[in-house]
Amino acid sequence: MDLGFRVVFALIIICLLMYITYYVLRIMNKKMLGRKGEYIKIVDLLPLSQDSMLVLVEIVDKVILLGKTQKSITFLKEFSKDQLLNSGEQHQSFKEIIDNQISSSFDLKNKVLNLYTLIKDSEGKENDEKK
């Protein structure tokens, strides 16, 4: 009888320790996932296709435009906050601001066109592989 009691008691203690561990890890996981960046914020996203988008990221006093595909992230251009705020006062959309900046920067236009070509090529290859 004494051995049975010890086994049951040990099982209860093990189950209790497992529950406490699960609860503590769940709380820690929520804190890690819910953590907001102090210095980095995603300002806006502009989907270009199913697998690609333009992303505006604010880092302290700079705003960076990134091209994101399924396989890579490409740096496109860096702006100051003032440039975007001045454009925002004219009530332009994100697309209009990007179009204006692209037209003023030939190098950026080439990067975006190259990114677009890569996206289309990868989509074409995926469609060929599916067939």
Secondary structure, 3 states (H helix, E strand, C coil): CHHHHHHHHHHHHHHHHHHHHHHHHHHHHHHHHCCCCCCEEEEEEEEEECCEEEEEEEECCEEEEEEECCCCEEEEEEEEHHHHHHHHHCCCCHHHHHHHHHHHCHHHHHHHHHHHHHHHHHHHHHHHHHC
